Amino acid sequence: MLMENLIRSKELWELIEVGVTVAPENATLDQLQAAAASKLKDLKVKNYFFQSIDRSILETILDRDTSRSIWEATRRKYQGSTNVKRAHLQALRREFEVLAVKEDESVNDYFARTLAIVNRMSAQGETMEHTVIVEKILRSMPEKFNYVVCSIEQSNDVTIMSIDELQSSLIVQEQCMKVQGEHSEEHALKVSNPGRGGGRGRGRNSTNASRGRGRRMQNK
């Protein structure tokens, strides 16, 4: 999909759909020039392939003459049969259903992991409504997010809430909890380890009191 988008954006997709223009016998000058221009475009597309395809795969297609033949050979090898695609899609569905936030996983990381699976399902032909994704994420958030999850469900219509809006709300809650945790740690440290300034003050007062008692004893 990424490669198709790149080739289309370069206005070179005709090389994949139709192929290279070949000059006929006894071609005119215009036909020869058109064939040469088409060949140059085809070399550009092949260059995109060579830069993007893994070397282990690249070695199996180096004998292909045109970008169209490379595309077709790769598609036949890796697109897979209908049964293989169905099995792959079923595995992705199971992976999506059991998704849950890992311990110490950030909101951003969890969204990235979830959307990666959704995108892979989309590549296999499965279109998933954004409401399903929103509800899945809300269900799988840990207990510490219960308050914000309930608030979102009560104050928003999740059927029209975008994934970006949900992510933003959860990130704000995550940042608030992080700040509260830092304040709690600071308070605990102050309670368990009183300021050294007070200790020094008590030390000086004790020393001064001892000296005063010593002088009174000498006067007696």
C-alpha positions as CSV (number, residue, x, y, z in Angstrom):
1,M,0.0,0.0,0.0
2,L,2.8,2.4,0.8
3,M,4.6,1.6,-2.4
4,E,1.4,2.0,-4.5
5,N,0.8,5.4,-2.9
6,L,4.4,6.4,-3.7
7,I,4.2,5.4,-7.3
8,R,0.8,7.0,-7.8
9,S,2.0,10.2,-6.2
10,K,4.9,10.2,-8.8
11,E,2.3,9.8,-11.6
12,L,4.0,6.5,-12.6
13,W,1.3,4.0,-11.8
14,E,0.6,3.4,-15.5
15,L,3.9,1.5,-15.6
16,I,2.3,-1.0,-13.2
17,E,-1.1,-1.2,-14.8
18,V,-0.1,-1.1,-18.4
19,G,3.7,-1.7,-18.6
20,V,6.5,-0.1,-20.6
21,T,5.7,1.4,-23.9
22,V,7.6,-0.5,-26.6
23,A,8.4,1.1,-30.0
24,P,7.1,-0.9,-32.9
25,E,9.1,-2.0,-35.9
26,N,9.9,0.9,-38.3
27,A,8.9,3.3,-35.5
28,T,8.7,7.0,-36.1
29,L,10.9,9.4,-34.2
30,D,8.0,10.3,-31.9
31,Q,7.4,6.6,-31.1
32,L,11.0,6.0,-30.3
33,Q,11.1,9.0,-28.0
34,A,7.9,7.9,-26.3
35,A,9.4,4.4,-25.8
36,A,12.6,5.9,-24.4
37,A,10.7,8.2,-22.0
38,S,8.6,5.2,-20.8
39,K,11.7,3.1,-20.3
40,L,13.2,5.9,-18.2
41,K,10.1,6.1,-16.0
42,D,10.2,2.3,-15.6
43,L,13.7,2.5,-14.3
44,K,12.6,5.1,-11.7
45,V,9.9,2.7,-10.5
46,K,12.3,-0.2,-10.4
47,N,14.7,2.0,-8.3
48,Y,11.9,2.6,-5.8
49,F,11.5,-1.1,-5.5
50,F,15.2,-1.8,-5.1
51,Q,15.5,0.7,-2.4
52,S,12.5,-0.7,-0.4
53,I,12.5,-4.4,-0.9
54,D,14.5,-6.6,1.6
55,R,17.7,-8.0,0.0
56,S,16.7,-11.6,0.5
57,I,13.6,-10.9,-1.5
58,L,15.3,-8.7,-4.0
59,E,17.6,-11.5,-5.1
60,T,14.6,-13.5,-6.2
61,I,13.3,-10.8,-8.6
62,L,16.5,-9.4,-10.2
63,D,15.8,-11.3,-13.4
64,R,12.6,-9.4,-13.9
65,D,12.9,-6.8,-16.7
66,T,10.2,-4.3,-15.8
67,S,8.6,-2.8,-12.8
68,R,5.3,-4.4,-13.7
69,S,6.8,-7.9,-13.8
70,I,8.4,-7.2,-10.4
71,W,5.1,-6.0,-8.9
72,E,3.2,-9.0,-10.3
73,A,5.8,-11.6,-9.1
74,T,5.9,-10.1,-5.6
75,R,2.1,-9.9,-5.4
76,R,1.7,-13.6,-6.4
77,K,4.4,-14.7,-3.9
78,Y,3.3,-12.7,-0.8
79,Q,-0.4,-11.8,-1.2
80,G,-1.3,-15.4,-0.5
81,S,-4.3,-17.5,-1.3
82,T,-7.8,-16.7,0.0
83,N,-7.5,-19.3,2.7
84,V,-4.2,-18.0,3.9
85,K,-5.6,-14.4,4.1
86,R,-8.6,-15.6,6.0
87,A,-6.5,-17.4,8.5
88,H,-4.2,-14.4,8.9
89,L,-7.2,-12.1,9.4
90,Q,-8.7,-14.5,12.0
91,A,-5.4,-14.4,13.9
92,L,-5.4,-10.6,13.9
93,R,-9.0,-10.5,15.2
94,R,-8.0,-12.7,18.1
95,E,-5.0,-10.5,18.8
96,F,-7.2,-7.4,18.8
97,E,-9.7,-9.0,21.2
98,V,-7.1,-9.9,23.8
99,L,-5.4,-6.6,23.7
100,A,-4.8,-5.0,27.1
101,V,-2.5,-2.4,28.5
102,K,0.8,-3.8,29.7
103,E,2.3,-3.0,33.1
104,D,3.9,0.5,32.9
105,E,2.9,0.9,29.3
106,S,2.1,4.5,28.3
107,V,-1.1,5.6,26.7
108,N,0.8,6.5,23.5
109,D,2.5,3.1,23.3
110,Y,-0.8,1.2,23.8
111,F,-2.6,3.3,21.1
112,A,0.3,2.6,18.7
113,R,0.1,-1.1,19.4
114,T,-3.6,-1.2,18.9
115,L,-3.7,0.9,15.7
116,A,-0.9,-1.2,14.3
117,I,-3.1,-4.3,14.5
118,V,-6.1,-2.4,13.1
119,N,-4.0,-1.3,10.1
120,R,-2.8,-4.8,9.5
121,M,-6.5,-5.9,9.5
122,S,-7.3,-3.1,7.1
123,A,-4.6,-4.3,4.8
124,Q,-6.3,-7.7,4.8
125,G,-9.6,-6.2,3.7
126,E,-11.2,-5.8,7.2
127,T,-12.8,-2.4,7.7
128,M,-13.2,-1.6,11.4
129,E,-15.5,1.1,12.6
130,H,-13.8,3.7,14.8
131,T,-16.5,3.2,17.5
132,V,-15.3,-0.5,17.9
133,I,-11.8,0.7,18.4
134,V,-12.8,3.4,20.9
135,E,-14.9,1.0,23.0
136,K,-12.2,-1.6,22.9
137,I,-9.6,0.8,24.3
138,L,-12.0,2.0,27.0
139,R,-12.7,-1.6,28.1
140,S,-9.0,-2.5,28.2
141,M,-7.7,0.4,30.3
142,P,-6.4,-0.5,33.8
143,E,-8.2,0.2,37.0
144,K,-6.3,3.5,37.7
145,F,-8.1,4.9,34.6
146,N,-11.6,3.9,35.9
147,Y,-12.6,7.5,36.8
148,V,-11.7,9.0,33.5
149,V,-13.2,6.1,31.5
150,C,-16.5,6.5,33.4
151,S,-16.3,10.3,32.9
152,I,-15.8,9.9,29.1
153,E,-18.6,7.4,28.8
154,Q,-21.0,9.6,30.7
155,S,-20.1,12.9,29.2
156,N,-19.4,11.9,25.6
157,D,-21.2,9.9,22.9
158,V,-18.5,7.3,22.1
159,T,-20.2,6.6,18.8
160,I,-19.0,9.9,17.5
161,M,-15.9,10.3,19.6
162,S,-12.7,10.2,17.5
163,I,-9.7,8.0,18.4
164,D,-7.6,11.2,18.6
165,E,-10.0,12.7,21.1
166,L,-9.9,9.6,23.3
167,Q,-6.2,9.4,23.2
168,S,-5.9,13.1,24.2
169,S,-8.2,12.6,27.2
170,L,-6.3,9.6,28.4
171,I,-3.0,11.3,28.0
172,V,-4.1,14.2,30.1
173,Q,-5.3,11.8,32.8
174,E,-2.0,9.9,32.6
175,Q,0.0,13.2,33.1
176,C,-2.1,14.2,36.1
177,M,-1.5,10.8,37.7
178,K,2.2,11.2,37.1
179,V,2.3,14.6,38.7
180,Q,0.3,13.4,41.7
181,G,2.6,10.4,42.1
182,E,5.7,12.7,42.1
183,H,4.0,15.0,44.8
184,S,3.2,11.9,46.9
185,E,6.9,10.8,46.7
186,E,8.1,14.2,47.7
187,H,5.8,14.3,50.7
188,A,6.8,10.9,51.8
189,L,10.5,11.9,51.7
190,K,9.9,15.0,53.8
191,V,8.0,13.0,56.5
192,S,10.6,10.2,56.7
193,N,13.6,12.5,56.5
194,P,13.0,15.9,58.3
195,G,14.9,18.9,57.1
196,R,18.5,19.1,58.3
197,G,18.1,22.8,59.2
198,G,15.8,21.9,62.1
199,G,18.2,19.4,63.4
200,R,21.0,21.9,63.4
201,G,18.9,24.4,65.3
202,R,18.1,21.8,68.0
203,G,21.8,21.0,68.2
204,R,22.8,24.6,68.8
205,N,20.1,25.1,71.4
206,S,21.3,22.0,73.3
207,T,24.9,23.2,73.2
208,N,24.0,26.7,74.4
209,A,21.9,25.2,77.2
210,S,24.8,23.0,78.3
211,R,27.2,25.9,78.3
212,G,24.7,28.0,80.4
213,R,24.4,25.2,83.0
214,G,28.2,25.0,83.1
215,R,28.6,28.7,83.9
216,R,25.9,28.5,86.6
217,M,27.8,25.6,88.2
218,Q,31.1,27.6,88.2
219,N,29.4,30.6,89.8
220,K,28.1,28.5,92.6
